[in-house]
Amino acid sequence: MKPILVSLVLFAAILILLPSLLVLPYGTTYTEPAPASVANKEKEKKEEAVSVAVYRSEKSETMDIPIEDYVTGVVAAEMPSEFNIEALKAQALTARTFVVAKLTNPPGNLPSEAVVTDTIQDQVYKDKDQLQKTWGKNFEKKYAKIEEAVNSTAGQILTYDGNPIYASFFSTSNGYTENSEDYWENAAPYLRSVESPWDVDSPKYEDKISFTVGEFEQKLGVTLPSDGSIGTIKNLTEGKRVAEASVNGKTFSGREIRDLLELRSSDFTWQRSGDSITVTTKGYGHGVGMSQYGANGMAEEGKPYSDIVKYYYKDVAISEMERYVSNLTAQK
């Protein structure tokens, strides 16, 4: 009886071990695969290691800020927190792309080895204390929403032909965005004019500003004709803004007039009545890249952030920033 029992025990053991013997090659030790959360944590650690040297203008000092904290502070400062979460995500991509481009090619002309300032010279950035003062009792709710938008796009940037783009943005269009060369000197293939019909609902869509004839002449350095006229708008850009205008024989670009008169947009018309000149503008900002109110309009129609950025920036890809900043983390 004992030999039979021993045989039965051995047979049962073989049956138990057989699946492992069939699956595992000789000499291999089975280990449990790492869960996806581990890989995500490793990615987050690399991102946290990337910091941005920001020149804080109020304190006149440079501070190193973790990149995702920096992006959160930019989105909070640059876009209304009431906007749709998908629009806020699109803004997070523009902010992160902008600073990654700066990190990979530092300007070298800022104080204290800063990479960016916290002003409109680059992107406006506000820390938690500043936002607390601005938002008051609504701080926690608003900040949480901004954080959600940033965290859900963490590490993502916009690239064209394998390089981070110049992710310019502005408040409100006149119904179209501008080709980059129609406002700045250089043509960028991803900064092309597109329709942006959602902006008509922006509170900043139309504006009027008045000047006396003397103020107008002084600002433009001209003398207006005695016949009561102002000047002629000679041609428009593809984005329906003023390309050139002539005032009593002196030619200006639309941007020059916008800057000299401090207008909201280079889409303007003017009207003279006695000693008063009223200038009406449509849109708010330079008009190149992503319209913030347009992005929110798209988001309200159900478009995800990926569609929004690919609409305003032509032929771009959403890429991981790690490959562009890995050498920076290695140095830390």
C-alpha positions in Angstrom: 0.0 0.0 0.0 2.8 2.4 0.8 4.4 2.3 -2.7 1.0 3.0 -4.2 0.5 6.1 -1.9 4.0 7.4 -2.8 3.2 7.0 -6.5 -0.1 8.9 -6.1 1.6 11.8 -4.3 4.3 12.1 -6.9 1.7 12.0 -9.7 -0.3 14.8 -8.1 2.8 16.9 -7.6 3.7 16.5 -11.3 0.1 17.6 -12.3 0.5 20.8 -10.1 3.9 21.7 -11.5 3.2 20.8 -15.1 1.7 24.2 -16.2 4.7 26.0 -14.9 7.1 23.6 -16.6 5.4 24.1 -19.9 5.2 27.9 -19.6 8.6 28.8 -18.2 11.8 28.0 -20.1 14.5 26.2 -18.3 16.4 28.4 -15.8 13.8 31.2 -15.8 12.4 32.6 -12.6 8.9 34.0 -12.9 8.4 37.5 -11.6 5.2 39.5 -11.5 5.1 42.3 -14.2 5.3 45.8 -12.9 1.9 47.5 -12.8 1.2 50.4 -15.1 1.2 52.8 -12.2 4.9 52.1 -11.6 5.7 53.2 -15.1 3.6 56.3 -14.6 5.4 57.1 -11.4 8.7 56.8 -13.1 7.5 59.2 -15.8 6.3 61.6 -13.2 9.6 61.6 -11.4 11.4 62.5 -14.6 9.0 65.3 -15.2 9.3 66.6 -11.6 13.1 66.7 -12.1 12.7 69.3 -14.9 12.6 72.7 -13.4 12.2 76.1 -15.0 14.3 79.1 -14.0 11.7 81.9 -13.8 12.6 85.5 -13.3 10.1 86.8 -10.7 9.7 90.4 -11.6 8.2 91.7 -8.4 11.0 90.2 -6.3 13.7 90.7 -8.9 15.0 87.2 -8.4 15.2 83.9 -10.3 13.4 80.9 -8.9 13.5 77.2 -10.0 10.0 76.0 -10.4 9.0 72.3 -11.3 7.8 72.4 -14.9 4.2 71.2 -14.2 3.8 73.7 -11.3 5.0 76.4 -13.7 2.5 75.3 -16.4 -0.3 75.4 -13.8 0.7 78.9 -12.8 0.7 80.0 -16.5 -2.7 78.5 -17.4 -4.2 80.0 -14.2 -2.8 83.5 -15.2 -3.4 83.3 -18.9 -6.9 81.7 -19.3 -10.1 82.2 -17.4 -10.6 79.3 -15.0 -14.3 79.3 -15.9 -13.4 78.0 -19.4 -14.2 74.5 -20.5 -11.7 71.9 -19.2 -10.7 71.0 -22.7 -9.8 74.6 -23.5 -7.7 74.7 -20.4 -5.9 71.5 -21.5 -5.2 73.1 -24.8 -3.7 76.1 -23.0 -1.6 73.7 -20.9 -0.1 72.3 -24.1 0.8 75.8 -25.4 2.3 76.8 -22.1 4.4 73.6 -21.7 5.5 73.7 -25.4 6.6 77.4 -25.1 8.8 76.7 -22.1 10.3 73.5 -23.4 11.4 75.4 -26.5 13.0 77.9 -24.2 14.7 75.2 -22.1 16.2 73.6 -25.1 17.4 76.9 -26.5 17.8 79.4 -23.6 17.6 83.0 -24.6 20.8 84.1 -22.7 19.6 87.7 -22.3 17.7 87.4 -19.0 19.0 88.2 -15.6 20.2 85.6 -13.1 20.4 82.8 -15.7 16.6 82.8 -16.0 15.0 81.0 -18.9 11.7 83.0 -18.9 10.2 85.9 -17.1 6.8 85.8 -15.4 5.4 88.7 -17.6 3.9 89.1 -21.0 7.4 89.2 -22.3 7.1 85.4 -22.2 4.0 84.0 -20.5 2.4 85.4 -17.4 3.0 83.2 -14.4 1.4 83.5 -11.0 2.2 81.4 -7.9 -0.3 80.1 -5.4 -0.1 83.1 -3.1 -0.8 85.5 -6.0 -3.7 83.3 -7.2 -5.1 83.1 -3.6 -5.2 86.9 -3.5 -6.9 87.1 -6.9 -9.5 84.3 -6.4 -10.1 84.6 -2.7 -12.6 82.1 -1.4 -12.8 80.4 -4.8 -9.1 79.6 -4.8 -9.4 75.9 -4.0 -12.1 75.1 -6.6 -10.5 77.1 -9.4 -6.9 75.8 -8.7 -8.1 72.2 -8.6 -9.7 72.6 -12.0 -6.5 74.1 -13.5 -4.5 71.3 -11.9 -6.8 68.7 -13.4 -6.2 70.2 -16.9 -2.4 70.3 -16.4 -2.1 66.9 -14.9 -4.2 65.2 -17.5 -1.8 66.5 -20.2 1.4 66.2 -18.2 4.5 65.9 -20.3 2.7 66.6 -23.6 4.0 69.3 -26.0 3.3 70.3 -29.6 5.8 69.6 -32.3 6.2 70.2 -36.0 8.7 68.1 -38.0 10.1 66.8 -34.8 10.7 70.1 -33.0 8.7 72.0 -30.4 6.7 74.8 -32.0 6.4 78.5 -31.1 3.0 78.0 -29.6 1.7 81.6 -29.8 -1.8 82.3 -28.5 -4.1 85.4 -28.0 -7.4 86.3 -26.5 -10.0 86.8 -29.2 -9.9 86.8 -33.0 -11.9 88.9 -35.5 -13.3 85.6 -36.9 -9.9 84.5 -38.4 -6.4 83.9 -37.2 -3.4 85.4 -38.9 -0.6 84.0 -40.9 2.5 84.5 -38.8 4.3 86.5 -41.5 1.4 89.0 -41.7 2.1 90.1 -38.2 5.7 89.1 -37.6 8.5 88.8 -40.1 8.9 85.0 -40.4 6.5 82.5 -41.9 5.9 79.4 -39.8 4.2 76.5 -41.6 2.0 75.6 -38.6 0.9 79.2 -37.9 -1.6 79.6 -40.8 -4.8 81.6 -41.0 -8.0 79.6 -40.1 -11.6 80.6 -39.5 -12.5 81.1 -35.8 -16.3 81.9 -35.8 -16.7 81.1 -32.0 -15.0 84.4 -31.0 -18.0 86.5 -31.8 -19.3 85.5 -28.4 -16.3 86.9 -26.6 -16.8 90.0 -24.5 -13.6 91.3 -26.1 -14.8 90.8 -29.7 -15.4 94.5 -30.4 -14.0 97.7 -28.9 -14.2 101.5 -29.6 -11.6 104.1 -28.7 -11.8 107.8 -29.4 -9.0 110.4 -30.0 -9.0 114.1 -30.7 -7.5 115.0 -34.1 -4.5 116.4 -32.2 -3.9 113.2 -30.3 -4.3 111.1 -33.4 -1.8 113.3 -35.3 0.7 113.2 -32.5 0.6 109.5 -32.0 1.0 108.7 -35.7 3.3 111.7 -36.5 1.1 112.9 -39.3 -1.0 115.9 -40.2 -4.5 115.1 -41.3 -6.0 116.5 -44.5 -8.1 119.6 -44.2 -11.0 118.0 -46.0 -12.1 116.1 -42.9 -10.8 112.7 -44.1 -8.5 110.4 -42.1 -6.8 108.0 -44.5 -7.2 104.9 -46.7 -7.0 101.3 -45.7 -5.1 100.0 -48.8 -5.3 96.2 -48.3 -6.1 93.4 -45.8 -4.2 90.3 -44.7 -5.6 86.8 -45.2 -6.9 87.1 -41.6 -9.0 90.1 -42.6 -6.8 92.6 -40.6 -5.3 95.8 -42.0 -2.1 95.0 -43.9 -1.4 98.6 -45.0 -3.0 102.0 -44.5 -2.1 105.4 -45.9 -2.6 108.6 -43.9 -2.1 111.8 -45.9 0.6 110.2 -48.0 2.3 108.3 -45.2 2.1 104.5 -45.3 1.8 102.3 -42.2 1.4 98.6 -41.6 -1.7 97.6 -39.6 0.6 96.5 -36.8 2.3 99.8 -36.7 -1.0 101.6 -36.3 -2.2 99.2 -33.7 1.0 99.7 -31.7 1.0 103.5 -32.1 -2.6 104.0 -31.2 -2.5 101.1 -28.6 -5.5 99.3 -30.2 -6.8 95.9 -29.2 -6.4 94.5 -32.7 -5.1 95.4 -36.2 -8.6 94.8 -37.6 -9.8 98.4 -37.4 -11.9 101.0 -39.1 -12.0 104.7 -38.3 -14.5 107.6 -38.5 -14.0 111.3 -38.1 -16.6 113.7 -36.7 -15.4 117.3 -36.2 -12.4 117.1 -33.8 -13.1 113.5 -32.8 -11.8 110.3 -34.4 -13.4 107.0 -33.3 -11.5 103.8 -34.1 -13.5 100.5 -33.9 -11.6 97.2 -33.6 -12.6 93.6 -33.8 -10.7 91.0 -31.9 -8.1 91.3 -29.1 -4.5 90.4 -29.6 -2.0 89.8 -32.4 -4.2 87.0 -33.9 -1.4 84.5 -34.5 -1.9 80.9 -33.3 -4.6 79.7 -30.9 -7.5 82.0 -30.0 -8.4 81.4 -26.4 -12.1 82.2 -26.8 -12.1 80.2 -30.0 -10.7 77.3 -28.1 -13.4 77.6 -25.5 -16.0 77.7 -28.2 -14.7 74.5 -29.7 -14.6 72.9 -26.3 -18.2 73.9 -25.6 -19.2 72.1 -28.8 -17.6 68.9 -27.5 -14.2 69.0 -29.2 -11.3 67.5 -27.2 -8.2 69.5 -26.6 -6.3 67.4 -29.1 -8.7 68.6 -31.9 -8.4 72.2 -30.7 -4.7 72.4 -30.8 -4.5 70.6 -34.2 -7.1 73.0 -35.6 -5.2 76.2 -34.6 -1.7 74.8 -35.2 -1.6 73.1 -38.6 0.0 69.7 -39.1 1.4 69.5 -35.6 1.8 66.4 -33.4 1.3 65.9 -29.7 4.6 64.5 -28.4 6.2 63.6 -25.1 8.5 66.3 -23.8 10.9 63.7 -22.2 13.0 63.2 -25.3 13.6 67.0 -25.5 14.5 67.5 -21.8 16.1 64.2 -20.9 19.6 65.8 -21.0 18.4 68.4 -18.5 17.2 65.9 -16.0 20.4 63.9 -16.4 22.4 67.0 -15.3 20.4 67.4 -12.0 
